[in-house]
Every structure is written in C-alpha cells, then in structure tokens.
Amino acid sequence: MGIPVGDDEYVDKIIIDVCARKFLLRSSKGTSRKVECETTEQFMDVLEVITNQADPDLIEYTDLAIVDS
C-alpha cells in the first residue's frame, strides 16, 4: 500500500525526473500531481523527504536525457 493522501486515496507511484527537477505523484484513484522545483536546492530538499519517507518500491526515475553535440 502507498502513502495515504486522503480518506481512501494513496500515492501509488512517485516518478522523479532529475534533469527537469520535477516529481510526478500518482494516486490510487488515478489522479496525478506534478511538483516542479525552481532551484537545485529545492529539488534536493524534496528528494531527501521522498527518499527518507516513501517506500522505495513506489519510487521510479525517468531516463536521463542525453543529447549528442
């Protein structure tokens, strides 16, 4: 079971996009919420909370964007 966010709703998946400094939270009811960080420090603070509090099975990372020059 995920992280409770309401009366019978849970966070089922947390998708982390390191390059874009974004988090996508998906709930058991199919809703999504995007968290966009403006600074690297803000991103690292949110990442620390997630990695310390959330079940590792809920966390998924997006693929890194690699651009050939």
Secondary structure, 3 states (H helix, E strand, C coil): CCEECCCCCEEEEEEEECCCCEEEEEECCCCEEEEECCCHHHHHHHHHHHHHHCCHHHEEECCCCCCCC
